[in-house]
């Protein structure tokens, strides 16, 4: 009887021993998972830090046109600040502005001015400390460059601007000029006068290089020119097979201009100005739904009804709240999608392609 009791007690001791071993393995596994997960999160954070820092530095180089004394020093300082702000340890941030042979997105190689950023952060470990490693360094690297845009093409562009103070979402917009001291429509000069402007408003693709130093050239004009162009766009939309195609036809990019910066530019406040320099804040998609003419409140008979699958209206819409001081108003709404200019760039270029005239638009981008 005593022997059986002893054996029974031994089984209990083995069970406890096995439970302890399994518990230790479980704790070790959990610690390992925590270590791996933590390192993964920190690695992503360092990649973000390096990318943000390199882009910030490249933007300074872009704006200074790559000038070594101010541009490089300013770029390095900007990159370091962004890296630290995004979680990197100051002692582990290394930034260099150098000339380097790089492979560009088009597959070619070129000797470019680049900014290279390496960041790091010490990360305490749980499981690995039992193997002798209590802390590891998590690092990441990024390289960015800059260049000029030789050709700037904006897809589905409506060459009429509005100010950032007038940009509103989920609200009916009456698009018109608000140019200080003038009564003229605010067009974008796309290089070939009102002919191309009317084509673009009508929904036809008009290419060209017309963004310089993040500025557009404004052009005064008669709002009456807008009415027929918008109606032409509506007629094109009516012929599309589906409601979605009809809606897309009525959507285009409109430049949103920084009003505060606009008013600071000499000459922009002149009443009889032949044009304006327009500082681009961003571009936003605008969906045209109607156009109103001649100080009235009745829309076009060619308008598309969003409720009725964007088909031609049976009878024109009436607008009770319309501002009648403008001869022509485009009715619509901003879709909420904000984008930068759609550009096609010669990515191998860091030489001003227009040295005797305006500085063309420039870009900065990550290449590693």
N, C-alpha and C positions, 0 to 999 in steps of 0.2 A: 504493500500500500504506500509506503514512504517513497519507494523507487518511482512509482507512477506519478506521485505528486511532484517529485524532483524534475522528471521529464517534462511534465506539464509546465512547470515554472521556467524551464530552459526555453521552451517554445515561446513563452511570453517575452523572455529577454531578447530572443532573436527578432521577434516581431518589432519590439521597440527599437532595436539596432537598425533594422531595415528601414523603419519609418524615419529614423534620424538621417540615414544615408540618403533616402529619397528626398527628404526635406531639404538637405544641403544641396543636392543636385537641382531641385526646383528653384531654390533661392539663387543658385549660380546661374541657372538659365534665365531667370527673371532679370538678374543683374546684367547678364550679357545682352538681353533684348533692350534693356534700358540704355546701355552703353551704345549699342548700334543705332538705336533710334535717336539718341541725343546727338551722336556724331553726324547722322544724316541731316538732322535739322540744322546743326551748326554749319555743315558743309553748304547747304542751300543758302544760308544766311551770308556766308562769306562770298559765295558766287554773286549774290545780289549786291553785296558791298563793293566787290571789285568792278562789276559791270557799271554800277552807278558812278563810281569814282572815275573810271576811265572815260565814260561819256561826258561827265562834268568837265574833266580836263580837256577833252577834245573840243567841247563847245567853246571854251576859252580860246583855244588855239584857232578855231574857226573864226571867232569874232575879232581876234587880233591879227588875222591873216598869217598866223604862224610866226609872228615876230619873236625872235629869240629872247631879247632882254625882258620885255614885259610879258609877252605871251607865254613863254615857257615857265617863267617863275609863277605867274598867275595861275597857269594850268596845273602846276604841281601843287600849289596851295589849295586850289579848288578840289583837286582829286583827293588830297589827304583829308580835307574837311568832310567830304562826302563819305569816304571810307570809314572814318571814325564815327560819324553820325549814324552809319548803318551797322555799327556793332564791332568793327575791327579794333584791335588794340593798337594804340598809337605807335608803340615800339616796334610793331610788326608790319607797319605800312611802308612800302617801298614804291617810289614813283620815279620814272625816268621819261624824259622827252628826248627821243633819238630819231635818227634816220635809219630805216630798216627796210629790207627787202621783204615784201609781204605778198601773199597770194590774194588777189581780189576776187569778189563774187563772180566776175566774168571769166575767171580761170587764168587771167594774165598775172604776171608779177610786176611790181614796180617799187622803186626806192622811194618810200614815203616818210614824211614826218609823222610819227606815231607817239602816243603816250601809253606806256606800259605800267600796269599797277599790280602789285602783289600784296595781298592782305593776309592776316592770320589772327587767330585767337586761341588762347590756351583753354583746354576743356578738361576738367577733372573727370576721372573714370571711377566706376564702382567695381565691376568684375575684374578689369585688367590689373587693378592694384594688387590683387592676389598673385599675379604673375610678374609683379615687379614694376608695372607701368601705372603710375598714379595720375599722370597728366599727359595729354598729347596735344600737339599743335595742329589745328585745322586751318588749311591754307587754300587760297584760290588766286587765280591770275586772270587778267583781262587786258586786251589791247584794243585801242580805238584810234581812228584817224579822222581826217576831215578833207574836204575838197570843195570845189566850185561846181555848181550845177550849170552845165552849158546850155541845156535845153529844158525848159519848164513847161510841161503840158499838164493842164488841169482837166481831168475828165468830167464831162457833163457840167460844165461851168456856166453859171448865170452871172454875167458881168455887171451886177448891180450890188453895191455894198450897203451895209447897215452897221450901226455902231454897237459896241458891246452893251451899252446901256439899254438898247432896244431888243436885246436877245432874250426871249422868254420861251419857256416850254409849255406845252399843253394849253396853249391859248391862241385864239385867232389873231393873226398878225396882218396888219395892213402895211405892206412894204412900200416905203417912199423915201424921199430924201429928207435929211435933217441937217443939211449943210449950213453952217452958220453964215448968215448974211446973204444967202442966195435963194432963188426960187427955182432952181434947175434940178433935174434928176441927177443923181450921183451914179454915173457909169464907171466901169473900169476900162481904161484905154488898153485894148489888146492889139494895137498896132496898125489896124487898117480902117480906122474911122467907124462911123455908125453902121456901115454895111455888115461888118463882121460882128459887131455888138448885137445887132438885130438877129443875125443868124444864130448866135449863141443863145439868146433869150428864147428863140423859137425851138431850141432843142437840138440844133445841129452842132456837130463837133467842130470846134475852131481851135487849132493848135497854134503854139507860138511860144516865144521866150519873153515873158513880160513880168517876171518877179525879180527885182533887184534889191539886194541888201535887205531882204524881208519887207520890202515896200512894193506896193502896187501904185501905178499912176492913175489918178482919178481923172475923169473927163466930164465936164458939164454937158447937158443935152436936154432935148425936149422929151417930156414924159409921154407925149402922144405917140412917139416911136415905139413905146413899149406895148401899147394896146394890141396892135395887129400882130406883133411878134408872139405875144402870149396866146392869142387866139389861134395862131398857126400851130403852136405847140399842142394846144387842146385838140385841134383837128387831127394831128398826127397820132395823139393818144387814142382818139375815138376809133381808129382803124386797127388797133391792136386786138389780138384774139382773146386775151384773158384780162380779168380785172387787175391782177397783179402786174401784168405788163403795162396796162393803162396807167396804173398808179406810178410805176417806176418812171414812165415817160415824163411825168409831171414833177419829178424830184431832181434837184440840181444843187451843186455846191455854191454857197454864197460866202464871200469873205466877210468876216466880222472884224471891224476895225476898232482898235484901241482909241477911244475918244479922247482920253486925257493926253495920250502921246500925240494924237492928231493935232490937237490945239496948240501943242508946244512947237510944232514945225513952222518956221517962218513962211508966210505967204498963204497958209491954209485958211486964214481968216479974212482974206480979201474978198470983197463982195463980187467983183467982176473977174475973179481969177479964171485963167484958162485951164486950170487943172489943179489937182491936189496930190500931195504925197500921202499915201495911205499905209500906216503901219499895221501889218497883219497881226491880229491876236490869234486867230485860228480860222478854220473854215467849218461851216455847219451845213448840213443837208436841210433844204427847204422844200416843202411840198406845196406847189401852187394848186389852188382849188378854184380860183376865179380871178377876174380882172374887172375893175370899175372905171368908167370913163366920164370925163366932162362934168366934174362937180356933182355927180348924181349919186344915187344910192342903189342903183340896179346893176347887177352883174351881167356878164356876157351870156348870150344865148348859146355859146359854144362850151360853156363850163361843164365839168364832169361832176357828177353827184357821188360823193364817197359812200353814201348809204345805199345807192343803187348800182353797186359794182363798178363805179367810176365810168358810168355811161353818160351820154349827153343829157343835160337837164331838159325836162319837158317845158318848163317855163323858167326864165331867169330868176336868180335869187335876189331877195331884197335885204338891204343892210340898214338897220335903223340907227346904229351907233357910229356910222362911218364919219371920218373927218373929211369934210367937203372942201377944205382949202387947197387940196392937191388935185390937179387935173386928171391924174391917173393913179390908181392904187392897185397893187397886186395883192390879192387875198391868199392866205395860206397859213402854214404852221411849220415851225422847226421840228424835225423828227427826234432831236435829242442826240444824234450821232455827230460828234465833233471830231474833225480830222485835220491833219496838216496838209499842205499842198501836195497833190499827187505829182511827183516829178520823175522824169527820166534823166538820170545823171551820168555823165562820163566819170565813172568812179576812179579812174586812174589819174585824174587831174588835180594838181595843187597849184597851177599857174592861172592867174586871172585871165579868163578868155576874152575879156573886154577891158584891157588896161587903160585905154584912152577915154573911156566913158564911165557910166555907172558901174558900181561893183555888183556883179550878179549874185543871185542867191547862193548860199553855201550850205553844206550839210556836214554833220558829224555822225559817225556810226561805229559800232563795234565790229571788229574783224576777227576777234578771237575771244 
